[in-house]
Amino acid sequence: MNTHQKTARVVGVGMLLLIALSIFVNLIYLGPIVFAADFLTNVAANANQVKISILLELFNGALSVGIAVLLLPIFIQHNKSMAYAYLGFSIFTFTIIAIDIFSILSILSLSKEYVSAGSPDTEYFQTLGTLLYDNRWWSHYMTILVSCLPLFIFYLFLYQIKLVPRFISIWGIAAVPLLLIAVLLAIFDQDTYMGLMMPGGINQIFLGGWLIVKGFNSSAITSTSV
């Protein structure tokens, strides 16, 4: 029992780290640099910041897989196939994150070449920069899109096993389609509605805090073990 509650608290801390780092990297630290209009000069000027962001992205991806590994012994007692699907999709999401990182590194390399060239062929660099920019844009949103799969399974498990109060699970299950819609709107050249992403983010913060303070439902853990 104590082991499961320690797991709950570690998962809670992990979830808070995931959302905090995601907001920090994408909205504050890296996003304004890579998605800026003058990214060809901006990225090279902030090379160390970009590299730190890449390491944080890798850490975040590994953290998601780590959470799935921690929860596997609990989930597998309820539904083995779905438990392994959750782990598999978490690993797949980490792979997509790695692809996204390669796109950022390509932009960094091009930006350094652009700056070191002094008076470069602007049209050539702008064309190549646009291609790499679009590649990063697609890989970024594909990462969010793919992450909806393990996220949905995660909340579905919480609902079925009753590890936390069901209103939290239902909140999470309902938030995933909203996140999916927000990404699809962006993919089809519509404005990205940040408001559609907010319920999922708020739920993750609330759930992380709940797991740290309250842990898993003890009766649910007992019945699952039996």
DOVOSE-681013 format. One record per residue (C-alpha): residue number from 1; residue in three letters; x, y, z. Coordinates in Angstrom, 2 decimals. Example, Ala and Ser with C-alpha at 12.3 -4.5 7.8 and 13.67 -1.06 7.14 Angstrom:
// DOVOSE-681013
<ropa seq="1" type="ALA" east="12.30" north="-4.50" up="7.80"/>
<ropa seq="2" type="SER" east="13.67" north="-1.06" up="7.14"/>
END
This chain:
// DOVOSE-681013
<ropa seq="1" type="MET" east="0.00" north="0.00" up="0.00"/>
<ropa seq="2" type="ASN" east="2.76" north="2.44" up="0.96"/>
<ropa seq="3" type="THR" east="4.57" north="1.63" up="-2.27"/>
<ropa seq="4" type="HIS" east="1.50" north="2.56" up="-4.33"/>
<ropa seq="5" type="GLN" east="1.07" north="5.83" up="-2.45"/>
<ropa seq="6" type="LYS" east="4.72" north="6.70" up="-3.03"/>
<ropa seq="7" type="THR" east="4.15" north="5.95" up="-6.71"/>
<ropa seq="8" type="ALA" east="1.12" north="8.27" up="-6.69"/>
<ropa seq="9" type="ARG" east="3.16" north="11.12" up="-5.23"/>
<ropa seq="10" type="VAL" east="6.02" north="10.61" up="-7.68"/>
<ropa seq="11" type="VAL" east="3.53" north="10.57" up="-10.56"/>
<ropa seq="12" type="GLY" east="1.93" north="13.75" up="-9.17"/>
<ropa seq="13" type="VAL" east="5.28" north="15.55" up="-9.05"/>
<ropa seq="14" type="GLY" east="6.04" north="14.26" up="-12.56"/>
<ropa seq="15" type="MET" east="2.76" north="15.59" up="-13.94"/>
<ropa seq="16" type="LEU" east="3.37" north="19.04" up="-12.46"/>
<ropa seq="17" type="LEU" east="6.87" north="19.05" up="-13.93"/>
<ropa seq="18" type="LEU" east="5.49" north="18.01" up="-17.33"/>
<ropa seq="19" type="ILE" east="3.01" north="20.87" up="-17.53"/>
<ropa seq="20" type="ALA" east="5.41" north="23.43" up="-16.04"/>
<ropa seq="21" type="LEU" east="8.25" north="22.58" up="-18.44"/>
<ropa seq="22" type="SER" east="5.89" north="22.38" up="-21.41"/>
<ropa seq="23" type="ILE" east="4.55" north="25.89" up="-20.74"/>
<ropa seq="24" type="PHE" east="8.01" north="27.27" up="-20.00"/>
<ropa seq="25" type="VAL" east="9.70" north="25.84" up="-23.10"/>
<ropa seq="26" type="ASN" east="6.93" north="26.34" up="-25.68"/>
<ropa seq="27" type="LEU" east="5.47" north="29.66" up="-24.55"/>
<ropa seq="28" type="ILE" east="8.34" north="31.44" up="-22.81"/>
<ropa seq="29" type="TYR" east="11.81" north="30.06" up="-23.48"/>
<ropa seq="30" type="LEU" east="11.93" north="28.44" up="-26.95"/>
<ropa seq="31" type="GLY" east="8.68" north="29.22" up="-28.77"/>
<ropa seq="32" type="PRO" east="9.21" north="33.00" up="-29.12"/>
<ropa seq="33" type="ILE" east="12.67" north="32.33" up="-30.60"/>
<ropa seq="34" type="VAL" east="11.94" north="29.53" up="-33.09"/>
<ropa seq="35" type="PHE" east="8.54" north="30.85" up="-34.18"/>
<ropa seq="36" type="ALA" east="9.69" north="34.48" up="-34.47"/>
<ropa seq="37" type="ALA" east="9.50" north="36.28" up="-37.82"/>
<ropa seq="38" type="ASP" east="13.29" north="36.91" up="-37.72"/>
<ropa seq="39" type="PHE" east="14.15" north="33.37" up="-36.60"/>
<ropa seq="40" type="LEU" east="17.06" north="33.10" up="-39.06"/>
<ropa seq="41" type="THR" east="19.06" north="35.59" up="-36.99"/>
<ropa seq="42" type="ASN" east="17.22" north="35.12" up="-33.70"/>
<ropa seq="43" type="VAL" east="17.96" north="31.40" up="-33.26"/>
<ropa seq="44" type="ALA" east="21.74" north="31.75" up="-33.72"/>
<ropa seq="45" type="ALA" east="21.80" north="34.70" up="-31.32"/>
<ropa seq="46" type="ASN" east="20.15" north="32.52" up="-28.67"/>
<ropa seq="47" type="ALA" east="21.92" north="29.24" up="-29.45"/>
<ropa seq="48" type="ASN" east="22.54" north="28.23" up="-25.83"/>
<ropa seq="49" type="GLN" east="18.93" north="28.94" up="-24.91"/>
<ropa seq="50" type="VAL" east="17.80" north="26.74" up="-27.80"/>
<ropa seq="51" type="LYS" east="20.12" north="23.92" up="-26.71"/>
<ropa seq="52" type="ILE" east="18.88" north="24.10" up="-23.12"/>
<ropa seq="53" type="SER" east="15.30" north="23.98" up="-24.41"/>
<ropa seq="54" type="ILE" east="16.12" north="20.87" up="-26.42"/>
<ropa seq="55" type="LEU" east="17.46" north="19.13" up="-23.31"/>
<ropa seq="56" type="LEU" east="14.32" north="20.12" up="-21.40"/>
<ropa seq="57" type="GLU" east="12.16" north="18.73" up="-24.22"/>
<ropa seq="58" type="LEU" east="14.05" north="15.43" up="-24.07"/>
<ropa seq="59" type="PHE" east="13.66" north="15.34" up="-20.30"/>
<ropa seq="60" type="ASN" east="9.93" north="15.96" up="-20.63"/>
<ropa seq="61" type="GLY" east="9.57" north="13.13" up="-23.13"/>
<ropa seq="62" type="ALA" east="11.54" north="10.75" up="-20.92"/>
<ropa seq="63" type="LEU" east="9.45" north="11.84" up="-17.93"/>
<ropa seq="64" type="SER" east="6.24" north="10.86" up="-19.74"/>
<ropa seq="65" type="VAL" east="7.67" north="7.41" up="-20.42"/>
<ropa seq="66" type="GLY" east="8.83" north="7.18" up="-16.80"/>
<ropa seq="67" type="ILE" east="5.31" north="7.89" up="-15.55"/>
<ropa seq="68" type="ALA" east="3.94" north="5.16" up="-17.82"/>
<ropa seq="69" type="VAL" east="6.55" north="2.71" up="-16.48"/>
<ropa seq="70" type="LEU" east="5.68" north="3.58" up="-12.87"/>
<ropa seq="71" type="LEU" east="1.96" north="3.04" up="-13.49"/>
<ropa seq="72" type="LEU" east="2.39" north="-0.16" up="-15.51"/>
<ropa seq="73" type="PRO" east="2.32" north="-2.56" up="-12.49"/>
<ropa seq="74" type="ILE" east="-1.00" north="-1.02" up="-11.39"/>
<ropa seq="75" type="PHE" east="-2.60" north="-0.71" up="-14.82"/>
<ropa seq="76" type="ILE" east="-1.53" north="-4.17" up="-15.95"/>
<ropa seq="77" type="GLN" east="-3.59" north="-5.81" up="-13.20"/>
<ropa seq="78" type="HIS" east="-6.71" north="-4.23" up="-14.66"/>
<ropa seq="79" type="ASN" east="-6.16" north="-4.53" up="-18.41"/>
<ropa seq="80" type="LYS" east="-2.86" north="-5.89" up="-19.70"/>
<ropa seq="81" type="SER" east="-3.40" north="-4.96" up="-23.38"/>
<ropa seq="82" type="MET" east="-4.44" north="-1.41" up="-22.61"/>
<ropa seq="83" type="ALA" east="-1.60" north="-1.01" up="-20.09"/>
<ropa seq="84" type="TYR" east="1.00" north="-1.97" up="-22.68"/>
<ropa seq="85" type="ALA" east="-0.75" north="0.25" up="-25.24"/>
<ropa seq="86" type="TYR" east="-0.38" north="3.18" up="-22.84"/>
<ropa seq="87" type="LEU" east="3.33" north="2.45" up="-22.43"/>
<ropa seq="88" type="GLY" east="3.80" north="1.90" up="-26.17"/>
<ropa seq="89" type="PHE" east="2.09" north="5.15" up="-27.14"/>
<ropa seq="90" type="SER" east="4.14" north="7.01" up="-24.51"/>
<ropa seq="91" type="ILE" east="7.35" north="5.68" up="-26.08"/>
<ropa seq="92" type="PHE" east="6.03" north="6.55" up="-29.56"/>
<ropa seq="93" type="THR" east="5.33" north="10.11" up="-28.40"/>
<ropa seq="94" type="PHE" east="8.91" north="10.34" up="-27.13"/>
<ropa seq="95" type="THR" east="10.07" north="9.28" up="-30.63"/>
<ropa seq="96" type="ILE" east="8.03" north="12.08" up="-32.21"/>
<ropa seq="97" type="ILE" east="9.57" north="14.52" up="-29.72"/>
<ropa seq="98" type="ALA" east="13.02" north="13.37" up="-30.88"/>
<ropa seq="99" type="ILE" east="12.00" north="14.11" up="-34.50"/>
<ropa seq="100" type="ASP" east="10.78" north="17.53" up="-33.41"/>
<ropa seq="101" type="ILE" east="14.16" north="18.17" up="-31.79"/>
<ropa seq="102" type="PHE" east="15.98" north="17.31" up="-35.02"/>
<ropa seq="103" type="SER" east="13.89" north="19.95" up="-36.79"/>
<ropa seq="104" type="ILE" east="14.95" north="22.53" up="-34.19"/>
<ropa seq="105" type="LEU" east="18.61" north="21.55" up="-34.59"/>
<ropa seq="106" type="SER" east="18.27" north="21.97" up="-38.38"/>
<ropa seq="107" type="ILE" east="16.93" north="25.50" up="-37.87"/>
<ropa seq="108" type="LEU" east="19.81" north="26.24" up="-35.47"/>
<ropa seq="109" type="SER" east="22.39" north="25.03" up="-38.01"/>
<ropa seq="110" type="LEU" east="20.83" north="27.09" up="-40.81"/>
<ropa seq="111" type="SER" east="20.64" north="30.17" up="-38.59"/>
<ropa seq="112" type="LYS" east="24.34" north="29.90" up="-37.74"/>
<ropa seq="113" type="GLU" east="25.22" north="29.56" up="-41.44"/>
<ropa seq="114" type="TYR" east="23.04" north="32.55" up="-42.26"/>
<ropa seq="115" type="VAL" east="24.72" north="34.75" up="-39.65"/>
<ropa seq="116" type="SER" east="28.27" north="33.60" up="-40.45"/>
<ropa seq="117" type="ALA" east="27.73" north="34.22" up="-44.19"/>
<ropa seq="118" type="GLY" east="27.66" north="37.95" up="-43.53"/>
<ropa seq="119" type="SER" east="25.86" north="39.05" up="-46.71"/>
<ropa seq="120" type="PRO" east="24.21" north="35.80" up="-47.77"/>
<ropa seq="121" type="ASP" east="21.93" north="34.97" up="-50.68"/>
<ropa seq="122" type="THR" east="18.81" north="36.06" up="-48.83"/>
<ropa seq="123" type="GLU" east="16.38" north="34.35" up="-51.18"/>
<ropa seq="124" type="TYR" east="18.16" north="30.99" up="-50.82"/>
<ropa seq="125" type="PHE" east="18.28" north="31.15" up="-47.02"/>
<ropa seq="126" type="GLN" east="14.72" north="32.42" up="-46.76"/>
<ropa seq="127" type="THR" east="13.44" north="29.55" up="-48.92"/>
<ropa seq="128" type="LEU" east="15.36" north="26.93" up="-46.96"/>
<ropa seq="129" type="GLY" east="14.41" north="28.62" up="-43.70"/>
<ropa seq="130" type="THR" east="10.73" north="28.52" up="-44.62"/>
<ropa seq="131" type="LEU" east="10.97" north="24.80" up="-45.34"/>
<ropa seq="132" type="LEU" east="12.66" north="24.07" up="-42.01"/>
<ropa seq="133" type="TYR" east="10.25" north="26.39" up="-40.19"/>
<ropa seq="134" type="ASP" east="7.26" north="24.54" up="-41.68"/>
<ropa seq="135" type="ASN" east="8.88" north="21.21" up="-40.81"/>
<ropa seq="136" type="ARG" east="9.25" north="22.30" up="-37.19"/>
<ropa seq="137" type="TRP" east="5.68" north="23.59" up="-37.13"/>
<ropa seq="138" type="TRP" east="4.34" north="20.23" up="-38.35"/>
<ropa seq="139" type="SER" east="6.51" north="18.13" up="-36.03"/>
<ropa seq="140" type="HIS" east="5.47" north="20.29" up="-33.06"/>
<ropa seq="141" type="TYR" east="1.75" north="19.85" up="-33.68"/>
<ropa seq="142" type="MET" east="2.16" north="16.17" up="-34.58"/>
<ropa seq="143" type="THR" east="3.77" north="15.70" up="-31.16"/>
<ropa seq="144" type="ILE" east="0.73" north="17.22" up="-29.46"/>
<ropa seq="145" type="LEU" east="-1.61" north="15.19" up="-31.68"/>
<ropa seq="146" type="VAL" east="0.10" north="11.87" up="-30.92"/>
<ropa seq="147" type="SER" east="0.27" north="12.67" up="-27.19"/>
<ropa seq="148" type="CYS" east="-3.55" north="12.61" up="-27.12"/>
<ropa seq="149" type="LEU" east="-3.44" north="8.80" up="-27.42"/>
<ropa seq="150" type="PRO" east="-1.55" north="7.92" up="-24.20"/>
<ropa seq="151" type="LEU" east="-3.28" north="10.80" up="-22.42"/>
<ropa seq="152" type="PHE" east="-6.73" north="9.44" up="-23.21"/>
<ropa seq="153" type="ILE" east="-5.77" north="5.90" up="-22.12"/>
<ropa seq="154" type="PHE" east="-4.29" north="7.32" up="-18.91"/>
<ropa seq="155" type="TYR" east="-7.51" north="9.07" up="-17.92"/>
<ropa seq="156" type="LEU" east="-9.61" north="6.11" up="-19.02"/>
<ropa seq="157" type="PHE" east="-7.62" north="3.90" up="-16.65"/>
<ropa seq="158" type="LEU" east="-8.08" north="6.37" up="-13.80"/>
<ropa seq="159" type="TYR" east="-11.84" north="6.34" up="-14.46"/>
<ropa seq="160" type="GLN" east="-12.19" north="2.56" up="-14.68"/>
<ropa seq="161" type="ILE" east="-10.01" north="1.70" up="-11.69"/>
<ropa seq="162" type="LYS" east="-11.25" north="4.70" up="-9.64"/>
<ropa seq="163" type="LEU" east="-7.71" north="5.57" up="-8.55"/>
<ropa seq="164" type="VAL" east="-8.83" north="9.17" up="-8.07"/>
<ropa seq="165" type="PRO" east="-12.30" north="10.77" up="-7.71"/>
<ropa seq="166" type="ARG" east="-14.18" north="10.20" up="-10.94"/>
<ropa seq="167" type="PHE" east="-14.84" north="13.87" up="-11.59"/>
<ropa seq="168" type="ILE" east="-11.09" north="14.30" up="-12.15"/>
<ropa seq="169" type="SER" east="-11.01" north="11.39" up="-14.60"/>
<ropa seq="170" type="ILE" east="-14.09" north="12.62" up="-16.48"/>
<ropa seq="171" type="TRP" east="-12.60" north="16.09" up="-16.61"/>
<ropa seq="172" type="GLY" east="-9.42" north="14.63" up="-18.16"/>
<ropa seq="173" type="ILE" east="-11.30" north="12.42" up="-20.63"/>
<ropa seq="174" type="ALA" east="-13.37" north="15.42" up="-21.78"/>
<ropa seq="175" type="ALA" east="-10.28" north="17.62" up="-22.10"/>
<ropa seq="176" type="VAL" east="-8.47" north="15.30" up="-24.53"/>
<ropa seq="177" type="PRO" east="-10.97" north="15.79" up="-27.44"/>
<ropa seq="178" type="LEU" east="-10.76" north="19.56" up="-26.89"/>
<ropa seq="179" type="LEU" east="-6.97" north="19.34" up="-27.22"/>
<ropa seq="180" type="LEU" east="-7.41" north="17.23" up="-30.35"/>
<ropa seq="181" type="ILE" east="-9.80" north="19.79" up="-31.87"/>
<ropa seq="182" type="ALA" east="-7.36" north="22.63" up="-31.11"/>
<ropa seq="183" type="VAL" east="-4.55" north="20.82" up="-32.94"/>
<ropa seq="184" type="LEU" east="-6.77" north="19.92" up="-35.91"/>
<ropa seq="185" type="LEU" east="-7.88" north="23.54" up="-36.21"/>
<ropa seq="186" type="ALA" east="-4.23" north="24.57" up="-36.37"/>
<ropa seq="187" type="ILE" east="-3.42" north="21.85" up="-38.93"/>
<ropa seq="188" type="PHE" east="-6.26" north="23.03" up="-41.18"/>
<ropa seq="189" type="ASP" east="-5.00" north="26.61" up="-41.07"/>
<ropa seq="190" type="GLN" east="-7.48" north="27.88" up="-38.54"/>
<ropa seq="191" type="ASP" east="-6.56" north="29.95" up="-35.51"/>
<ropa seq="192" type="THR" east="-5.26" north="27.84" up="-32.66"/>
<ropa seq="193" type="TYR" east="-7.70" north="28.18" up="-29.80"/>
<ropa seq="194" type="MET" east="-5.58" north="28.17" up="-26.67"/>
<ropa seq="195" type="GLY" east="-8.82" north="28.11" up="-24.69"/>
<ropa seq="196" type="LEU" east="-9.42" north="24.56" up="-25.93"/>
<ropa seq="197" type="MET" east="-6.07" north="23.47" up="-24.48"/>
<ropa seq="198" type="MET" east="-6.57" north="25.11" up="-21.10"/>
<ropa seq="199" type="PRO" east="-9.00" north="22.56" up="-19.55"/>
<ropa seq="200" type="GLY" east="-6.46" north="19.77" up="-20.03"/>
<ropa seq="201" type="GLY" east="-3.63" north="21.84" up="-18.58"/>
<ropa seq="202" type="ILE" east="-5.66" north="22.90" up="-15.56"/>
<ropa seq="203" type="ASN" east="-6.78" north="19.31" up="-15.02"/>
<ropa seq="204" type="GLN" east="-3.19" north="18.08" up="-15.10"/>
<ropa seq="205" type="ILE" east="-2.18" north="20.64" up="-12.48"/>
<ropa seq="206" type="PHE" east="-5.16" north="19.73" up="-10.31"/>
<ropa seq="207" type="LEU" east="-4.53" north="15.98" up="-10.68"/>
<ropa seq="208" type="GLY" east="-0.82" north="16.38" up="-9.93"/>
<ropa seq="209" type="GLY" east="-1.62" north="18.29" up="-6.75"/>
<ropa seq="210" type="TRP" east="-4.27" north="15.74" up="-5.77"/>
<ropa seq="211" type="LEU" east="-1.86" north="12.81" up="-6.15"/>
<ropa seq="212" type="ILE" east="0.79" north="14.57" up="-4.07"/>
<ropa seq="213" type="VAL" east="-1.62" north="15.41" up="-1.25"/>
<ropa seq="214" type="LYS" east="-4.14" north="12.54" up="-1.36"/>
<ropa seq="215" type="GLY" east="-2.45" north="9.77" up="-3.34"/>
<ropa seq="216" type="PHE" east="-4.41" north="6.95" up="-4.97"/>
<ropa seq="217" type="ASN" east="-7.75" north="5.71" up="-3.68"/>
<ropa seq="218" type="SER" east="-6.69" north="2.96" up="-1.26"/>
<ropa seq="219" type="SER" east="-9.82" north="0.86" up="-1.80"/>
<ropa seq="220" type="ALA" east="-9.29" north="0.95" up="-5.57"/>
<ropa seq="221" type="ILE" east="-5.69" north="-0.23" up="-5.17"/>
<ropa seq="222" type="THR" east="-6.85" north="-3.08" up="-2.91"/>
<ropa seq="223" type="SER" east="-9.57" north="-4.25" up="-5.28"/>
<ropa seq="224" type="THR" east="-7.25" north="-4.04" up="-8.28"/>
<ropa seq="225" type="SER" east="-4.61" north="-6.13" up="-6.49"/>
<ropa seq="226" type="VAL" east="-7.21" north="-8.74" up="-5.57"/>
END
